[in-house]
Amino acid sequence: MAASVREKQTVALKRMLNFNAPPLKNTAAEPVWKVLIYDRFGQDIISPLLSVKELRDMGITLHL
């Protein structure tokens, strides 16, 4: 079954927010800092695809 446009957008957004790499389980590696300025323009794009909880679960710190 083909993926919908929304699924493709979600996958692309997650890949972008993860620096174009597959998600890694942080063990003893150096921490990676991700800060997302979640302004109105970003909200319009991201909020239909990912919730704030999902972003935080990905290790992204949000400035709301």
N, CA, C and O atoms as a Tripos MOL2 file, in Angstrom:
@<TRIPOS>MOLECULE
protein
  256   255    64     0     0
PROTEIN
NO_CHARGES

@<TRIPOS>ATOM
      1 N           0.8480   -1.1780    0.0000 N.3       1 MET1
      2 CA          0.0000    0.0000    0.0000 C.3       1 MET1
      3 C           0.8960    1.2450    0.0000 C.2       1 MET1
      4 O           1.8800    1.3060    0.7380 O.2       1 MET1
      5 N           0.5610    2.2050   -0.8070 N.am      2 ALA2
      6 CA          1.3320    3.4360   -0.9030 C.3       2 ALA2
      7 C           1.0940    4.3150    0.3180 C.2       2 ALA2
      8 O          -0.0040    4.3560    0.8740 O.2       2 ALA2
      9 N           2.1410    5.0100    0.7180 N.am      3 ALA3
     10 CA          2.0340    5.9130    1.8590 C.3       3 ALA3
     11 C           1.2950    7.1790    1.4350 C.2       3 ALA3
     12 O           1.4280    7.6430    0.3030 O.2       3 ALA3
     13 N           0.5230    7.7230    2.3550 N.am      4 SER4
     14 CA         -0.2020    8.9560    2.0590 C.3       4 SER4
     15 C           0.7610   10.1410    2.1040 C.2       4 SER4
     16 O           1.8890   10.0280    2.5850 O.2       4 SER4
     17 N           0.2990   11.2550    1.6030 N.am      5 VAL5
     18 CA          1.1110   12.4720    1.6140 C.3       5 VAL5
     19 C           1.4520   12.8480    3.0510 C.2       5 VAL5
     20 O           2.5860   13.2300    3.3420 O.2       5 VAL5
     21 N           0.4820   12.7430    3.9460 N.am      6 ARG6
     22 CA          0.7110   13.0950    5.3470 C.3       6 ARG6
     23 C           1.7790   12.1990    5.9760 C.2       6 ARG6
     24 O           2.6360   12.6850    6.7140 O.2       6 ARG6
     25 N           1.7370   10.8950    5.6910 N.am      7 GLU7
     26 CA          2.7480    9.9720    6.2220 C.3       7 GLU7
     27 C           4.1300   10.3210    5.6860 C.2       7 GLU7
     28 O           5.1120   10.2870    6.4270 O.2       7 GLU7
     29 N           4.2070   10.6540    4.4080 N.am      8 LYS8
     30 CA          5.4890   11.0370    3.8060 C.3       8 LYS8
     31 C           6.0100   12.3270    4.4260 C.2       8 LYS8
     32 O           7.2100   12.4520    4.6700 O.2       8 LYS8
     33 N           5.1250   13.2860    4.6820 N.am      9 GLN9
     34 CA          5.5350   14.5410    5.3120 C.3       9 GLN9
     35 C           6.0460   14.2890    6.7270 C.2       9 GLN9
     36 O           7.0490   14.8730    7.1390 O.2       9 GLN9
     37 N           5.3600   13.4210    7.4740 N.am     10 THR10
     38 CA          5.7700   13.1100    8.8390 C.3      10 THR10
     39 C           7.1360   12.4450    8.8500 C.2      10 THR10
     40 O           7.9910   12.7990    9.6620 O.2      10 THR10
     41 N           7.3520   11.4910    7.9640 N.am     11 VAL11
     42 CA          8.6500   10.8100    7.8790 C.3      11 VAL11
     43 C           9.7480   11.8080    7.5140 C.2      11 VAL11
     44 O          10.8290   11.7790    8.1020 O.2      11 VAL11
     45 N           9.4820   12.6830    6.5550 N.am     12 ALA12
     46 CA         10.4740   13.6770    6.1360 C.3      12 ALA12
     47 C          10.7910   14.6480    7.2670 C.2      12 ALA12
     48 O          11.9510   15.0120    7.4620 O.2      12 ALA12
     49 N           9.7810   15.0680    8.0080 N.am     13 LEU13
     50 CA          9.9930   15.9910    9.1220 C.3      13 LEU13
     51 C          10.8180   15.3340   10.2270 C.2      13 LEU13
     52 O          11.7410   15.9500   10.7600 O.2      13 LEU13
     53 N          10.4930   14.0940   10.5720 N.am     14 LYS14
     54 CA         11.2570   13.3810   11.6020 C.3      14 LYS14
     55 C          12.7080   13.1900   11.1700 C.2      14 LYS14
     56 O          13.6200   13.3300   11.9850 O.2      14 LYS14
     57 N          12.9260   12.8740    9.9030 N.am     15 ARG15
     58 CA         14.2860   12.7070    9.3940 C.3      15 ARG15
     59 C          15.0480   14.0300    9.4820 C.2      15 ARG15
     60 O          16.2130   14.0470    9.8800 O.2      15 ARG15
     61 N          14.4000   15.1350    9.1120 N.am     16 MET16
     62 CA         15.0440   16.4450    9.1770 C.3      16 MET16
     63 C          15.4080   16.8050   10.6150 C.2      16 MET16
     64 O          16.5060   17.2950   10.8790 O.2      16 MET16
     65 N          14.4810   16.5600   11.5410 N.am     17 LEU17
     66 CA         14.7310   16.8990   12.9380 C.3      17 LEU17
     67 C          15.7610   15.9770   13.5830 C.2      17 LEU17
     68 O          16.3010   16.3030   14.6410 O.2      17 LEU17
     69 N          16.0360   14.8470   12.9710 N.am     18 ASN18
     70 CA         17.0390   13.9230   13.4920 C.3      18 ASN18
     71 C          18.3400   14.0360   12.6960 C.2      18 ASN18
     72 O          19.1270   13.0910   12.6600 O.2      18 ASN18
     73 N          18.5650   15.1700   12.0690 N.am     19 PHE19
     74 CA         19.7860   15.4530   11.3100 C.3      19 PHE19
     75 C          20.0100   14.4340   10.1960 C.2      19 PHE19
     76 O          21.1460   14.0350    9.9390 O.2      19 PHE19
     77 N          18.9400   14.0140    9.5400 N.am     20 ASN20
     78 CA         18.9840   13.1110    8.3900 C.3      20 ASN20
     79 C          19.6210   11.7620    8.7250 C.2      20 ASN20
     80 O          20.2450   11.1370    7.8670 O.2      20 ASN20
     81 N          19.4650   11.3180    9.9670 N.am     21 ALA21
     82 CA         20.0220   10.0370   10.4090 C.3      21 ALA21
     83 C          18.9310    9.2290   11.0950 C.2      21 ALA21
     84 O          17.9670    9.7980   11.6070 O.2      21 ALA21
     85 N          19.0730    7.8990   11.1090 N.am     22 PRO22
     86 CA         18.0810    7.0900   11.8270 C.3      22 PRO22
     87 C          18.1490    7.3560   13.3230 C.2      22 PRO22
     88 O          19.2160    7.6960   13.8330 O.2      22 PRO22
     89 N          17.0470    7.2110   14.0350 N.am     23 PRO23
     90 CA         17.0590    7.4470   15.4820 C.3      23 PRO23
     91 C          18.0040    6.4840   16.1840 C.2      23 PRO23
     92 O          18.0160    5.2870   15.8960 O.2      23 PRO23
     93 N          18.7870    7.0150   17.1000 N.am     24 LEU24
     94 CA         19.7430    6.2060   17.8470 C.3      24 LEU24
     95 C          19.3750    6.1950   19.3110 C.2      24 LEU24
     96 O          18.8400    7.1700   19.8390 O.2      24 LEU24
     97 N          19.6600    5.1020   19.9530 N.am     25 LYS25
     98 CA         19.5010    5.0300   21.4040 C.3      25 LYS25
     99 C          20.7690    5.6040   22.0190 C.2      25 LYS25
    100 O          21.8470    5.0290   21.8650 O.2      25 LYS25
    101 N          20.6530    6.7200   22.7080 N.am     26 ASN26
    102 CA         21.8180    7.3410   23.3240 C.3      26 ASN26
    103 C          22.3180    6.4760   24.4670 C.2      26 ASN26
    104 O          21.6110    6.2510   25.4500 O.2      26 ASN26
    105 N          23.5310    5.9990   24.3270 N.am     27 THR27
    106 CA         24.1320    5.1950   25.3880 C.3      27 THR27
    107 C          25.1640    6.0520   26.0940 C.2      27 THR27
    108 O          24.8100    6.9130   26.8990 O.2      27 THR27
    109 N          26.4130    5.8310   25.8070 N.am     28 ALA28
    110 CA         27.4710    6.6190   26.4280 C.3      28 ALA28
    111 C          27.9700    7.6930   25.4730 C.2      28 ALA28
    112 O          28.9830    8.3400   25.7380 O.2      28 ALA28
    113 N          27.2760    7.8830   24.3810 N.am     29 ALA29
    114 CA         27.6940    8.8630   23.3810 C.3      29 ALA29
    115 C          27.4830   10.2830   23.8990 C.2      29 ALA29
    116 O          26.7170   10.5240   24.8330 O.2      29 ALA29
    117 N          28.1740   11.1910   23.2740 N.am     30 GLU30
    118 CA         28.0310   12.6020   23.6120 C.3      30 GLU30
    119 C          26.6060   13.0480   23.2850 C.2      30 GLU30
    120 O          26.0750   12.6780   22.2380 O.2      30 GLU30
    121 N          25.9820   13.8330   24.1590 N.am     31 PRO31
    122 CA         24.5960   14.2480   23.9030 C.3      31 PRO31
    123 C          24.4970   15.1630   22.6800 C.2      31 PRO31
    124 O          25.4120   15.9310   22.3800 O.2      31 PRO31
    125 N          23.3820   15.0600   21.9970 N.am     32 VAL32
    126 CA         23.1050   15.9010   20.8360 C.3      32 VAL32
    127 C          22.0210   16.8770   21.2440 C.2      32 VAL32
    128 O          20.9670   16.4790   21.7390 O.2      32 VAL32
    129 N          22.2840   18.1590   21.0330 N.am     33 TRP33
    130 CA         21.3180   19.1910   21.4080 C.3      33 TRP33
    131 C          20.4830   19.5500   20.2000 C.2      33 TRP33
    132 O          21.0070   19.7980   19.1140 O.2      33 TRP33
    133 N          19.1760   19.5750   20.4010 N.am     34 LYS34
    134 CA         18.2440   19.9820   19.3510 C.3      34 LYS34
    135 C          17.3150   21.0230   19.9480 C.2      34 LYS34
    136 O          16.5880   20.7440   20.9020 O.2      34 LYS34
    137 N          17.3390   22.2070   19.3920 N.am     35 VAL35
    138 CA         16.4580   23.2760   19.8580 C.3      35 VAL35
    139 C          15.6020   23.7060   18.6750 C.2      35 VAL35
    140 O          16.1090   24.0150   17.5970 O.2      35 VAL35
    141 N          14.3150   23.7190   18.8960 N.am     36 LEU36
    142 CA         13.3810   24.0990   17.8490 C.3      36 LEU36
    143 C          12.6300   25.3400   18.3010 C.2      36 LEU36
    144 O          11.9360   25.3110   19.3170 O.2      36 LEU36
    145 N          12.7620   26.4200   17.5580 N.am     37 ILE37
    146 CA         11.9880   27.6260   17.8320 C.3      37 ILE37
    147 C          10.6150   27.4000   17.2000 C.2      37 ILE37
    148 O          10.4680   27.4060   15.9770 O.2      37 ILE37
    149 N           9.6330   27.2050   18.0430 N.am     38 TYR38
    150 CA          8.2930   26.7960   17.6040 C.3      38 TYR38
    151 C           7.4080   28.0290   17.4770 C.2      38 TYR38
    152 O           6.4990   28.2320   18.2820 O.2      38 TYR38
    153 N           7.6760   28.8520   16.4620 N.am     39 ASP39
    154 CA          6.9090   30.0790   16.2610 C.3      39 ASP39
    155 C           5.6360   29.7780   15.4710 C.2      39 ASP39
    156 O           5.3460   28.6190   15.1730 O.2      39 ASP39
    157 N           4.8890   30.8040   15.1390 N.am     40 ARG40
    158 CA          3.6080   30.6210   14.4430 C.3      40 ARG40
    159 C           3.7800   29.9140   13.0930 C.2      40 ARG40
    160 O           2.9920   29.0370   12.7400 O.2      40 ARG40
    161 N           4.8110   30.3020   12.3500 N.am     41 PHE41
    162 CA          5.0300   29.6840   11.0450 C.3      41 PHE41
    163 C           5.3790   28.2070   11.2060 C.2      41 PHE41
    164 O           4.8810   27.3640   10.4600 O.2      41 PHE41
    165 N           6.2300   27.8980   12.1720 N.am     42 GLY42
    166 CA          6.5850   26.5070   12.4410 C.3      42 GLY42
    167 C           5.3990   25.6970   12.9230 C.2      42 GLY42
    168 O           5.2320   24.5360   12.5490 O.2      42 GLY42
    169 N           4.5770   26.3140   13.7550 N.am     43 GLN43
    170 CA          3.3750   25.6320   14.2450 C.3      43 GLN43
    171 C           2.4520   25.2460   13.0930 C.2      43 GLN43
    172 O           1.9060   24.1430   13.0710 O.2      43 GLN43
    173 N           2.2830   26.1500   12.1470 N.am     44 ASP44
    174 CA          1.4010   25.8770   11.0100 C.3      44 ASP44
    175 C           1.8670   24.6590   10.2150 C.2      44 ASP44
    176 O           1.0460   23.9240    9.6660 O.2      44 ASP44
    177 N           3.1680   24.4450   10.1530 N.am     45 ILE45
    178 CA          3.7210   23.3330    9.3880 C.3      45 ILE45
    179 C           3.7990   22.0570   10.2220 C.2      45 ILE45
    180 O           3.4270   20.9820    9.7520 O.2      45 ILE45
    181 N           4.2800   22.1740   11.4510 N.am     46 ILE46
    182 CA          4.5950   20.9920   12.2620 C.3      46 ILE46
    183 C           3.4000   20.4410   13.0260 C.2      46 ILE46
    184 O           3.2510   19.2230   13.1240 O.2      46 ILE46
    185 N           2.5480   21.3000   13.5670 N.am     47 SER47
    186 CA          1.4810   20.8250   14.4560 C.3      47 SER47
    187 C           0.5100   19.8280   13.8170 C.2      47 SER47
    188 O           0.0270   18.9440   14.5260 O.2      47 SER47
    189 N           0.1970   19.9180   12.5250 N.am     48 PRO48
    190 CA         -0.6760   18.8750   11.9620 C.3      48 PRO48
    191 C           0.0180   17.5090   11.8540 C.2      48 PRO48
    192 O          -0.6470   16.4830   11.7100 O.2      48 PRO48
    193 N           1.3500   17.5030   11.9250 N.am     49 LEU49
    194 CA          2.1020   16.2660   11.7180 C.3      49 LEU49
    195 C           2.5920   15.6300   13.0130 C.2      49 LEU49
    196 O           2.5320   14.4090   13.1640 O.2      49 LEU49
    197 N           3.0770   16.4480   13.9530 N.am     50 LEU50
    198 CA          3.6520   15.9330   15.1960 C.3      50 LEU50
    199 C           3.1450   16.7380   16.3820 C.2      50 LEU50
    200 O           3.0040   17.9580   16.3020 O.2      50 LEU50
    201 N           2.8750   16.0530   17.4720 N.am     51 SER51
    202 CA          2.4760   16.7510   18.6970 C.3      51 SER51
    203 C           3.7280   17.2010   19.4500 C.2      51 SER51
    204 O           4.8310   16.7370   19.1630 O.2      51 SER51
    205 N           3.5520   18.0960   20.4060 N.am     52 VAL52
    206 CA          4.6650   18.5590   21.2320 C.3      52 VAL52
    207 C           5.2750   17.3780   21.9800 C.2      52 VAL52
    208 O           6.4950   17.2970   22.1210 O.2      52 VAL52
    209 N           4.4360   16.4620   22.4580 N.am     53 LYS53
    210 CA          4.9370   15.2780   23.1650 C.3      53 LYS53
    211 C           5.8340   14.4330   22.2540 C.2      53 LYS53
    212 O           6.8820   13.9540   22.6860 O.2      53 LYS53
    213 N           5.4250   14.2540   21.0050 N.am     54 GLU54
    214 CA          6.2420   13.4860   20.0640 C.3      54 GLU54
    215 C           7.5830   14.1740   19.8190 C.2      54 GLU54
    216 O           8.6150   13.5120   19.7200 O.2      54 GLU54
    217 N           7.5660   15.4990   19.7210 N.am     55 LEU55
    218 CA          8.8140   16.2360   19.5300 C.3      55 LEU55
    219 C           9.7300   16.0540   20.7360 C.2      55 LEU55
    220 O          10.9270   15.8140   20.5790 O.2      55 LEU55
    221 N           9.1760   16.1670   21.9270 N.am     56 ARG56
    222 CA          9.9870   15.9870   23.1360 C.3      56 ARG56
    223 C          10.5110   14.5660   23.2410 C.2      56 ARG56
    224 O          11.6410   14.3530   23.6810 O.2      56 ARG56
    225 N           9.7010   13.5870   22.8410 N.am     57 ASP57
    226 CA         10.1500   12.1890   22.8420 C.3      57 ASP57
    227 C          11.3210   11.9770   21.8850 C.2      57 ASP57
    228 O          12.1250   11.0640   22.0760 O.2      57 ASP57
    229 N          11.4150   12.8160   20.8620 N.am     58 MET58
    230 CA         12.5280   12.7390   19.9140 C.3      58 MET58
    231 C          13.7660   13.4510   20.4460 C.2      58 MET58
    232 O          14.8000   13.4720   19.7800 O.2      58 MET58
    233 N          13.6710   14.0360   21.6410 N.am     59 GLY59
    234 CA         14.8160   14.7150   22.2400 C.3      59 GLY59
    235 C          14.9440   16.1620   21.8310 C.2      59 GLY59
    236 O          16.0260   16.7410   21.9250 O.2      59 GLY59
    237 N          13.8570   16.7540   21.3790 N.am     60 ILE60
    238 CA         13.8880   18.1420   20.9230 C.3      60 ILE60
    239 C          13.3750   19.0450   22.0290 C.2      60 ILE60
    240 O          12.2950   18.8240   22.5770 O.2      60 ILE60
    241 N          14.1590   20.0640   22.3530 N.am     61 THR61
    242 CA         13.7540   21.0610   23.3280 C.3      61 THR61
    243 C          13.0520   22.1770   22.5730 C.2      61 THR61
    244 O          13.5860   22.7160   21.6030 O.2      61 THR61
    245 N          11.8700   22.5150   23.0180 N.am     62 LEU62
    246 CA         11.0780   23.5340   22.3320 C.3      62 LEU62
    247 C          11.0740   24.8330   23.1150 C.2      62 LEU62
    248 O          10.9570   24.8320   24.3400 O.2      62 LEU62
    249 N          11.2010   25.9340   22.4040 N.am     63 HIS63
    250 CA         11.0000   27.2580   22.9900 C.3      63 HIS63
    251 C           9.6410   27.7230   22.4950 C.2      63 HIS63
    252 O           9.4970   28.1150   21.3370 O.2      63 HIS63
    253 N           8.6410   27.6790   23.3720 N.am     64 LEU64
    254 CA          7.2720   28.0260   22.9690 C.3      64 LEU64
    255 C           6.9880   29.4890   23.1860 C.2      64 LEU64
    256 O           5.8850   29.9530   22.9000 O.2      64 LEU64
@<TRIPOS>BOND
     1     1     2 1
     2     2     3 1
     3     3     4 2
     4     3     5 am
     5     5     6 1
     6     6     7 1
     7     7     8 2
     8     7     9 am
     9     9    10 1
    10    10    11 1
    11    11    12 2
    12    11    13 am
    13    13    14 1
    14    14    15 1
    15    15    16 2
    16    15    17 am
    17    17    18 1
    18    18    19 1
    19    19    20 2
    20    19    21 am
    21    21    22 1
    22    22    23 1
    23    23    24 2
    24    23    25 am
    25    25    26 1
    26    26    27 1
    27    27    28 2
    28    27    29 am
    29    29    30 1
    30    30    31 1
    31    31    32 2
    32    31    33 am
    33    33    34 1
    34    34    35 1
    35    35    36 2
    36    35    37 am
    37    37    38 1
    38    38    39 1
    39    39    40 2
    40    39    41 am
    41    41    42 1
    42    42    43 1
    43    43    44 2
    44    43    45 am
    45    45    46 1
    46    46    47 1
    47    47    48 2
    48    47    49 am
    49    49    50 1
    50    50    51 1
    51    51    52 2
    52    51    53 am
    53    53    54 1
    54    54    55 1
    55    55    56 2
    56    55    57 am
    57    57    58 1
    58    58    59 1
    59    59    60 2
    60    59    61 am
    61    61    62 1
    62    62    63 1
    63    63    64 2
    64    63    65 am
    65    65    66 1
    66    66    67 1
    67    67    68 2
    68    67    69 am
    69    69    70 1
    70    70    71 1
    71    71    72 2
    72    71    73 am
    73    73    74 1
    74    74    75 1
    75    75    76 2
    76    75    77 am
    77    77    78 1
    78    78    79 1
    79    79    80 2
    80    79    81 am
    81    81    82 1
    82    82    83 1
    83    83    84 2
    84    83    85 am
    85    85    86 1
    86    86    87 1
    87    87    88 2
    88    87    89 am
    89    89    90 1
    90    90    91 1
    91    91    92 2
    92    91    93 am
    93    93    94 1
    94    94    95 1
    95    95    96 2
    96    95    97 am
    97    97    98 1
    98    98    99 1
    99    99   100 2
   100    99   101 am
   101   101   102 1
   102   102   103 1
   103   103   104 2
   104   103   105 am
   105   105   106 1
   106   106   107 1
   107   107   108 2
   108   107   109 am
   109   109   110 1
   110   110   111 1
   111   111   112 2
   112   111   113 am
   113   113   114 1
   114   114   115 1
   115   115   116 2
   116   115   117 am
   117   117   118 1
   118   118   119 1
   119   119   120 2
   120   119   121 am
   121   121   122 1
   122   122   123 1
   123   123   124 2
   124   123   125 am
   125   125   126 1
   126   126   127 1
   127   127   128 2
   128   127   129 am
   129   129   130 1
   130   130   131 1
   131   131   132 2
   132   131   133 am
   133   133   134 1
   134   134   135 1
   135   135   136 2
   136   135   137 am
   137   137   138 1
   138   138   139 1
   139   139   140 2
   140   139   141 am
   141   141   142 1
   142   142   143 1
   143   143   144 2
   144   143   145 am
   145   145   146 1
   146   146   147 1
   147   147   148 2
   148   147   149 am
   149   149   150 1
   150   150   151 1
   151   151   152 2
   152   151   153 am
   153   153   154 1
   154   154   155 1
   155   155   156 2
   156   155   157 am
   157   157   158 1
   158   158   159 1
   159   159   160 2
   160   159   161 am
   161   161   162 1
   162   162   163 1
   163   163   164 2
   164   163   165 am
   165   165   166 1
   166   166   167 1
   167   167   168 2
   168   167   169 am
   169   169   170 1
   170   170   171 1
   171   171   172 2
   172   171   173 am
   173   173   174 1
   174   174   175 1
   175   175   176 2
   176   175   177 am
   177   177   178 1
   178   178   179 1
   179   179   180 2
   180   179   181 am
   181   181   182 1
   182   182   183 1
   183   183   184 2
   184   183   185 am
   185   185   186 1
   186   186   187 1
   187   187   188 2
   188   187   189 am
   189   189   190 1
   190   190   191 1
   191   191   192 2
   192   191   193 am
   193   193   194 1
   194   194   195 1
   195   195   196 2
   196   195   197 am
   197   197   198 1
   198   198   199 1
   199   199   200 2
   200   199   201 am
   201   201   202 1
   202   202   203 1
   203   203   204 2
   204   203   205 am
   205   205   206 1
   206   206   207 1
   207   207   208 2
   208   207   209 am
   209   209   210 1
   210   210   211 1
   211   211   212 2
   212   211   213 am
   213   213   214 1
   214   214   215 1
   215   215   216 2
   216   215   217 am
   217   217   218 1
   218   218   219 1
   219   219   220 2
   220   219   221 am
   221   221   222 1
   222   222   223 1
   223   223   224 2
   224   223   225 am
   225   225   226 1
   226   226   227 1
   227   227   228 2
   228   227   229 am
   229   229   230 1
   230   230   231 1
   231   231   232 2
   232   231   233 am
   233   233   234 1
   234   234   235 1
   235   235   236 2
   236   235   237 am
   237   237   238 1
   238   238   239 1
   239   239   240 2
   240   239   241 am
   241   241   242 1
   242   242   243 1
   243   243   244 2
   244   243   245 am
   245   245   246 1
   246   246   247 1
   247   247   248 2
   248   247   249 am
   249   249   250 1
   250   250   251 1
   251   251   252 2
   252   251   253 am
   253   253   254 1
   254   254   255 1
   255   255   256 2
@<TRIPOS>SUBSTRUCTURE
     1 MET1         2 RESIDUE 1 A MET
     2 ALA2         6 RESIDUE 1 A ALA
     3 ALA3        10 RESIDUE 1 A ALA
     4 SER4        14 RESIDUE 1 A SER
     5 VAL5        18 RESIDUE 1 A VAL
     6 ARG6        22 RESIDUE 1 A ARG
     7 GLU7        26 RESIDUE 1 A GLU
     8 LYS8        30 RESIDUE 1 A LYS
     9 GLN9        34 RESIDUE 1 A GLN
    10 THR10       38 RESIDUE 1 A THR
    11 VAL11       42 RESIDUE 1 A VAL
    12 ALA12       46 RESIDUE 1 A ALA
    13 LEU13       50 RESIDUE 1 A LEU
    14 LYS14       54 RESIDUE 1 A LYS
    15 ARG15       58 RESIDUE 1 A ARG
    16 MET16       62 RESIDUE 1 A MET
    17 LEU17       66 RESIDUE 1 A LEU
    18 ASN18       70 RESIDUE 1 A ASN
    19 PHE19       74 RESIDUE 1 A PHE
    20 ASN20       78 RESIDUE 1 A ASN
    21 ALA21       82 RESIDUE 1 A ALA
    22 PRO22       86 RESIDUE 1 A PRO
    23 PRO23       90 RESIDUE 1 A PRO
    24 LEU24       94 RESIDUE 1 A LEU
    25 LYS25       98 RESIDUE 1 A LYS
    26 ASN26      102 RESIDUE 1 A ASN
    27 THR27      106 RESIDUE 1 A THR
    28 ALA28      110 RESIDUE 1 A ALA
    29 ALA29      114 RESIDUE 1 A ALA
    30 GLU30      118 RESIDUE 1 A GLU
    31 PRO31      122 RESIDUE 1 A PRO
    32 VAL32      126 RESIDUE 1 A VAL
    33 TRP33      130 RESIDUE 1 A TRP
    34 LYS34      134 RESIDUE 1 A LYS
    35 VAL35      138 RESIDUE 1 A VAL
    36 LEU36      142 RESIDUE 1 A LEU
    37 ILE37      146 RESIDUE 1 A ILE
    38 TYR38      150 RESIDUE 1 A TYR
    39 ASP39      154 RESIDUE 1 A ASP
    40 ARG40      158 RESIDUE 1 A ARG
    41 PHE41      162 RESIDUE 1 A PHE
    42 GLY42      166 RESIDUE 1 A GLY
    43 GLN43      170 RESIDUE 1 A GLN
    44 ASP44      174 RESIDUE 1 A ASP
    45 ILE45      178 RESIDUE 1 A ILE
    46 ILE46      182 RESIDUE 1 A ILE
    47 SER47      186 RESIDUE 1 A SER
    48 PRO48      190 RESIDUE 1 A PRO
    49 LEU49      194 RESIDUE 1 A LEU
    50 LEU50      198 RESIDUE 1 A LEU
    51 SER51      202 RESIDUE 1 A SER
    52 VAL52      206 RESIDUE 1 A VAL
    53 LYS53      210 RESIDUE 1 A LYS
    54 GLU54      214 RESIDUE 1 A GLU
    55 LEU55      218 RESIDUE 1 A LEU
    56 ARG56      222 RESIDUE 1 A ARG
    57 ASP57      226 RESIDUE 1 A ASP
    58 MET58      230 RESIDUE 1 A MET
    59 GLY59      234 RESIDUE 1 A GLY
    60 ILE60      238 RESIDUE 1 A ILE
    61 THR61      242 RESIDUE 1 A THR
    62 LEU62      246 RESIDUE 1 A LEU
    63 HIS63      250 RESIDUE 1 A HIS
    64 LEU64      254 RESIDUE 1 A LEU
